[in-house]
Amino acid sequence: MRFDVMPVATEKQIAEIETAANHVWHNYYKDIFSPEQIDYMLEKYQSRAALRQQIADRNIYYMLLVDGELAGYMCYKNYGDHIFISRLYIKAEYRRQGLARRSMALFDNMTKGEEFSGIKKLRLHVERKNNFAINVYEHLGFHKVKSIDTDIGNGFYCNDYVMERKLNRIQGDNNG
């Protein structure tokens, strides 16, 4: 299995992320949110217009590719002292294959550069009813920091845990 990431930059890639989001969210969140809330959240956060706006606001999207096929996607934003991971979604047929671990390793490797020297931790939000994701993130070294309830509009709420983990910067052989 070959794992690659590709930055999302073109309209075609944005459309692919929108399609993947619709597939993943309807499949994955069906036991957590109502179909109406899923549709509302997809339009608000994962429609082409929303994706374009997030990218314009310096959110970085990556396509997660397995053997050249779109297996999922992730999104993050650098806040200077931490990286906020707003999206990490993997299609059902690619789950339990280590893609979340490999995606997190990207952050550890990426943040070795000087432009990330102030970054001390990764942060994300996960729905409190999402036991599968909570277990995955805890296995990857994240811990729950607090609970938050967010009014996302239209009478809908997200009830999340804020989770964090320190970076595991992989150092080269520096003897000086």
Steps between C-alpha positions, in 0.01 A plus 500: 500500500647832390386803706533851360358841573419767245419864579153606386534797268289453187126517442506133399662406832252716694216317323659165592518603868135612492397162354712308752354706786146418393584130486695487826273725708174327401659161564687585817278748685165329438492366858613830655309775315165521324505497118390865513795598717743308280368678189518836678857438617611381157362815336647726768843337531569273203324646196720629220432860606588421863816315396611790278445744787690284748794470261494879449509534881829300510354161589711233330318201352670178395363206310605167655585256223548125519651351186389815316136477614332759723472332841413809701602855576621725775516869574704706743582859588813635664421725798862574591513307827291202385362334190125454497393192305146575391452198275632148482261275315574161356264303277357188663687257275836655604444516875709288737797507264716751687407806296419714806839410650677580174309829473605603851861407421485756220449774758790377708728503195363822351548699819877441506538804273585847628159643404341264753748556784232652728264206460485293818186291455226370275138576590171370363133470587315170498129441555450354849283216361769406248658220703687349206683828423561573868667159537711555188618841619576374849701216345692768307590683820223759522328571829175676582552857618140616538145471369341768287150545360481707183185645344568452128176662392161386378424352844792255480784447746831322508591356839873440483804411697802718438793261473871580488836331473854628511696480180735208457764678299731248342851637528783416265852413613599838639816486703536870555 
